[in-house]
């Protein structure tokens, strides 16, 4: 059975954007069933996300991700594209595998979100009922209804690629990216570009994007297993699972589009580590340094020297009002004092690791100034300082309409510390409204 939802898009293209989700109405327990998501997107590009929710007892394994970051954790599937592929049709394939001891039915829908002319659009897959067929030879007395299933201890997250059934803990990683100043190639007609990436123990998905601002074509030299593409002046290295080494060197060649013209290349880049809604990103800093060896020991020494070069353009910490720091690249060090008294803000994200607020939220079309506070072990991001609850609600509604932020909500602070919203309303003699 195929379920297709179509929505006409205005402004960017006269072509319709539609989804087709293909899967059978019955799937066998203990065996993998392949499902397919087709996004007929025309010339739509930019940030996009597809989400589905599954009951406990269903494992989801990626097959073809169409360059999206693929993450499945606690029953939630997230496919995130920082930039959609240029192909007018995007095809994603993954497999569902119910636990051998489950039976019964569950409902499955989905949502594809994207931006058109700064307005958020959602394509919903209508909920459908899926039946799980008991595994052949199973004992009916041992089967558990999928609605009552409790996951076994130690069940792992699947992310990145089919072999990523038990990813290594991501406890320690530093993210930096340094571009060696481009140097002439052997022919003297083009340039060689080398980028040193520092990513610690991170072994999931990663993306290096380099925007070439002059008239050059980019061709891959060393990709270290990444998928390399070049279109519209942008070179991209995309890893579904990054190599295990903490330091990586990738390279590409720049060839002038017009023979005889060899201008100095101008490049702007960013390096991203993305897992579901959790992301870190830094801009690529161009430096003058030597890469005479690709051994991990030598690369570690080069990276350490570059980090200590305080006169350079590398990323610096930004201090927020809570005293916590977030690594950013394009803002100077600053400290914003916490406003006194009671204020209402709109929360736009909460992550286990800090994100680059200057780039991550702008990719979601959020233009507001973003603040960060630490709460309950998470980095939580908010916008606004409203004395009026009604103003905060209006800002929340605007963000929900115009950005890809998922479910923004109003929260409250007193002298820089979080307090319940109902307490803030009581102390300020304001009324809650739906």
Secondary structure, 3 states (H helix, E strand, C coil): CEEEEEEECCCCCCCEEEEEEECCCEEEECCEEEEEEEEECCCCCCCEEEEEECCCCEEEEEEECCCCEEEEECCEEEEEECCCCCCCEEEEEEEEEECCCEEEEEEEEEEEEEEECCEEEEEEEEEEEEEEECCCCCCHHHCEEHHHCCCCCCCCCEECCCCCCCCCCCCCCCCEEEEECCEECCCCCEEEEEEEEECCCCCCCEEEEEEECCCEEEEEEECCCCEEEEECCEEEEEECCCCCCCEEEEEEEEEECCCCCCCCCCEEEEEEEEECCEEEEEECEEECCCCCCCCHHHHHHHHHHHHHCCCCCCCEEEECCCCCEEEECCCCCCECCCCCCEEEEEEEEEECCCCCCCCCCHHHCCCCCEEEEEECCEEEEEEEEECCHHHHHHHHHHHHHHCCCCCCEEEEEECCEEECHHHHHHHCCCCCCC
